[in-house]
Amino acid sequence: MRNQKGQMPQAEIILIYALLGVACLMTAAFYRSHAPEPIKILLKRDVKDLEQVKGKAGAAVDLKKLYTSNADLIAKGKTAYTNTCASCHGTNGQGDGVAAAALNPKPRNFHKNENWKNPRTISGIFKTLQEGLPGTAMSAYDYVSVADRFAIIHYLRSLATYPTASAKDMQDLDAKYNLSSGEKIPHQIPVKKAMQILVSEAKKGTLHKSHTNVSSHTTTQIDTKLAAKGKTLFITCAACHSLDGTRRVGPSLKDVFNRKTKLTSGKEVQANVAYLTNSIKNPNADVVAGYPPIMSKLPLSDSDVKAIVEYLKTLGGAKISIKKASAPTSNGVDTKLAAKGKTLFITCAACHSLDGTRRVGPSLKGVFGRTSKLASGKEIKADTAYLTNSIKNPNADVVAGYPPIMSKLPLPDSDVKAIVEYLKTL
């Protein structure tokens, strides 16, 4: 039956679709019982749905040039490897980085050729960097530029004997990722989700109509004084978590508060106060999908954790300003500045003790004015200039007996000065 405009009522359309669906199910049931044996086996298999992928496009590259190894490319790759990979895979690529102890399976030892999930070819290693290895801590590093990924690959290949680069390998890689014309990854959503959207729109009568996904906004009460303290403490987190949406070792915290997030367990959670608090206190309990469980448990007090969470509420919202005060001094030390440095020192405490015990980095007990031997063999006095440079350029003058793995932290000069002032008091 049609209406005056000659259109079939929506209820009847849905009924027809339902009848067609029942017919399909009956056909499928018949086919399951009467199909040849190989087809029955296929019908019984659990088919994994598509993953949700956000599409993107990259600049075209000269693939032939990137495939050709040279000293400059290897040197560039070593730098990129140190900044991106060494924390897990170790300074020399032997799978013995500082985070390796917490990982299972252990990180790849690039000097050995056993148990590689992808081929040891250039295209195989590129695929691992591009897509990650599901079921392991190796997440995708597709946010690293294509040129830097190739540089890392050439550095890794310089550590041991690898298969010779070939024109076919290059052609296969280009066919898969379109690198020579600009890497393009289309948007993709699971089939199940697509069907849910279609059914939902059909029921609402909005099929084929454009729609806007409007998120609800709620007013969040913020303790601005506590959030200001949290902003100072956040430097602890900034090495691994960006605030602008870019991907680092950990997920970006841009607009994180109350955001819905999928975990490695498959569960979806809301990043409320309880979740964020637990994520700082027990960092590897509920890890975000696509990221490795390598965050260290930091020696933060409950009040510090509360302050950081309060600051996270403000991201994408209120701006917090910290009022500056005049600085009293004691024995040549700016005590106000040193107090700020003590708060910031939490950034360093995971690797440097204050009681003389050895950690990943040397102890800073009595460090100011101390003479230390460097890896280069030179001796140097830990004065203001040396300590400042060691924070700004952490791998320039490394103390003998310690690996050059300290990350360069995004600290402004004022924060570096405060930390050095605190080190004077130790």
N, C-alpha and C positions, 0 to 999 in steps of 0.2 A: 504494500500500500504506500502511495506517495502523497506528499502534501501538495498544497496549491502551487508551489513553485516547481513541482515535479521532482522533489528530492525525497529520498527515503528517510523516515525518522531515525534518529540516532540509536534508539533502543533496539530497533529491528536490525540495524547494521551490526551492533554488538552481538545480538542473538545469532545472526548468520555466522559471524566470526567464531562464536562459541561452538556452533554445530560443526563448522569446518574443523575446529580443533579436536572435537570428539571423534570425527571421522578419521583424522590423522592418527590419533591415538589407537583407534581400533585397527587401522591398517598396520601401524607399527607392531601392535600386539600379535596380529596374524603373521607378520613377516618374521618376528622373533621365533615363532614356533615352527614355521615352514621354510625358513631360509636355509641355504646350504651351510654346512658346519663352519667354514672359515668366516662367513658373514655373521653367524651367531656369536662367534668369539669377539668380533669387532663390536657388535652391538652391546655386549656385556661390559666392555671396557669403560673405565671411568675416564672421561675426557676432561683435561684441565682447561678451564676457561682462560680467556685472554686476560692479561694484566692491564691495569690502567696506566697509560703512558702519556705524558704531556709532550706534544710535538715541538720541534724546534728546527732551526736551520743554521748552518755554519758557513764560514767563508771558504771558498775554493782554495786548495793547496796544490803545490807542485809535488806530486806524489813521487815522481822519479828522483827528485832532489832529496826528499825526506828519506827515501829508501837507501840512499848512498851514505854509508857511515864515514865520518871524518873526526879528527881530533876535537874540533870546535863543538860538534854535535854531541860527542861523548862527554865533554866537559860541561856543557849545558845540561845534559841529562843527569850527570852526577849531582849538580846543584838542585835540580828539580826532584830527583830521587831523595836527597837528604831532607828536603823540606816536606815531601809528600809521603814517602814510603818507609823511611829509616826507622820510625818509631815502632813499626811492627817487624819489618824484614831485616833490621840491623844495619849498622854503618857500612858493612862490606857485603850486604846481601846474603847473609848466611842464615836468615830466619831467626835471629837472636836479639831482636829489638827489645826495648824496655817494656813494650806492651805484650810481647810474645808469651810470657808466663801465664797470662789470663786467657789465652786463646786456644780453642780446640775445634778443628784441627789447627796445628801450628802453622805459622806463616811459611811461605815458600822459601826454600834455600836455593838461590839462583845458580849456585855452583854445582848442583846435582841435577841429573836428568830423569829421576824416577818420579812416577805418580803425578804427572802433569795432566790436568783435566782438559786443557786445550793444548793444541800442538805447540812446540817450542819455536815455531816459525815467527816471523815478524807479524804476520796476520793473526796468528794464534794469541800472541801476547797482547796485541792491540785489542782483540775481541775481549780478553779478560779485563783490560782497563776500561773498555767501552761499556761492558755489560755486567761486570762483576762475576762472582761465582756463587750462585744460590746455595744456601746450606752452610756457608762458611762466613768468616768475618770479612772476606774480601768483597767490599761493596764496589759499585761502579764509580769510576773516576772520569766520567764523560764531561765533567765540568772543567777538567784540565784541558788546555788548548790542544788541538791535534798536533801542532808542532812540538809542544812539550812532551806529549805522550810518545812521539817517535824518538825524541831525544832520550827519554827514560829507557825506551826499548834498546837503543844502541848502547847506552851505558851498561845495561844488564847483559847484553851480548858480549861486552868486552870482558866480563868477569870469568867466562868459561867458553867452551867450544859449543857453538850453536849451529843449526842447519844453515847452509849458505842461502842468502837472499836470492830469490829468483823472480823473473819477469811474470811467471804464472801466479806466484804468490801475491805479487803486487796487483795483478789484474783481478784476482779473486777478491782481494780486500776492497778494491775500488768498486767492484760489482755489488758488493754487500752494503757498503756505507756511502757510496757516491762522493768520495772525498775530493776527487779532482774537479767535480762540478759544484761542490758545496754540500756538506753533510746535511741530509734532510731526514728527519724522523717525524712521521705523521702522528697526529693525535690518535689515541686508541682507548676504547673503554671495553670492559667485559661484555660479552653477549648478553649475559643475565641482566646486567644493569640496563643495557639498551632496550631489552624487552620490557623491563619494568617501567621505563620511561614511556615507551609506546603505549602500553596498557593504561598507565596513569593518565596520559594525555587523551586517549580515546574515551575514557570514562568521563573526563572533565569537558570533553568537546573542544579541546585546545590543540588537537593534532594538526600539524602543519602551521600552527601559529607561533610567532616568535615569543619567547618568554625570558624573563629576567630572574636570575636567582638572587633574591634579596635576603641578606643575612639579618638576623635580629640583633638589635643593639641594646645593651643593658648598661645602666650606670654602675660603675664600680667605685666603691669608696677607697681612696688611696691616702695612706699616711705619708705625706710628702717628705717629712723629715726622715722617716725610715727608708723611703725610696731613694733619697739622696745618698744615704749610707750604702744602700744596695748597688747604686750606680758605681760608686767607688770600688766596691768589692767585685763588681762584674768583670773587672779586668782578669780575674781568675778564669773566667769562662770564654773570654773573647778570642783566645788563640784557636779554639775549636768551633765556636758558634758565632756566626755573623749576625748582624742586625739589619742587613739590607736585602735578605732573601737569597744571597749567594750561598752555595754549598761549600762546606768545609769538612773537616773530619767528622763533626757532628752536625745535626740539622740546624738550619737557621732559626733564630728565636724572634724574627720579625713577626709582630702580631700574634705571639704565641699564646697569650692568655685566653683561655676558654676555647682554643682551637681544637677541632677534632683531629685525632692522629691515630694512624694504624700502627700497631706494634708488630714485632717479629713473630709473636705468638699468633697473629691473625686477629687479635682482639682490637676493637676500636675504643679509644678513651678520649675524654675531654681534659684538656690541660688546665685544670682548675688548681686552686691553692694546694689541695691535698696531693694531687699528682705531681705538681712541680716540686713540692717539698720533698716527697719521697724520691723523685728523680735525682735530686741533689744529694740526699742522704744515702740512698742506695742506688747509685747510678746505673748498675747493670741489671736491675730487677725488671724494669719495663722499658726495653730498648725500642726506639722507633725503627720501623721496617726500613731496610736498605742501608743501615748503619752498623758498624761493628761494635761489640760490647767491650770497649777498651777504656772507657772513662774511669779515671782514678777516683777513689773515695778521698775527698779533701778534708783536712782537719778544721772544719768550720763549726763554730758554735751554733746552737739553735737560733740565737738572736741574729747571727750573720745569715743563716739560711732564710730566715723570715724576711730580712732586709732585701736579699736578692730577689725573692719571690715578689716582694712589694714593688721592686723596680721593674720586674718583668710585666707587671700589670700595666705599666705606663707605656710600654713599647707600642708605637703607633698612635699614642695618645698624648697625655700631658707631658710637658717638658719640665725637668727638674733642674733647678739651679742650686749650686752649693755656695753658701755665703763664705767669703774668705775673711780671716781675722789676722791681726798683726801677730808676729811670731816672737815669743819669748825665747831666750837662749840660756844654755847651761853648759859651762866648760867648753865653749866654742861650738856647741851643737844646737841647731835650731830645733828646740824641743817640740814645737807645734808641727813643724815639717816632718820631724822624725816620727811623731805619733801617726801622721798620715802614712808615712812609709811603712810603719809596723802593720797597719791595716792592709796595705798593698802587698806586703811580703807573703801573704797567703798564696800569691802567684808562684812564689819560689819554694814554698815549704814542702811541696810534694817531692822535690828532688834534692834539696839542700837542708841538712839538719842544722840545729843551733847548739847541739850538745857534744859535737865532736864525732858522732857516729857517721859512718860512710853510707851514702845513698847513691843514686844515679850520678849526682854531681858532688863535688867536694863540700865538706861541712863549712859553714860560714861563722863558726864560733871563733871569736877573736880575729876576724878577717882583716879589719882595717889596719893598715900599716904592716901587715904580714908579708914576708918575702916568700914567693912560690916559684917552683920550677915549672916551666911550660913544656908542652909536647914538643916544641921546636928545640928544646934544650936550653933556651934562654931563661934567666932568672929575672923576676919582676916584682916590684913592690906594689901591694894592693892599695894604692892611694885613690883619691877621688877620680882622677882621670882614668885609671885602669878600670875601676869598678863601673864607672859610667859607660866606658866603651864595651865592657863585658856584657852589660845589659843590652846595649844598643846593637852590638855586633857579636853575638854570643859565641860564634865559632871562629873568631879571629885569633884570640890568644887563649887556647884551651890549656887547663892545668894538666900536667903530665899524669898519665894513668887513668884518664877519664875520656869517654867517647865524645866526639863533637856532634852531639844530637840535640842541643838546646834550641828550641824554636825561637824565632825572632818575634817578640810580643809587640802588639800595637800600643805601646806606651808613649804618651806625650812626654816631652822633656821635663815638665814639672813633676810627673810621677816618677821618672827615673831619678831625678834629683832627690825626691822624698825618700825613695828606697835606699839610695846611697847614704843619706843623712841618718837613716835608721841603722844601717850597717856600721856606722861609726860608733854606735852605742853598745855594740855586742861585745 
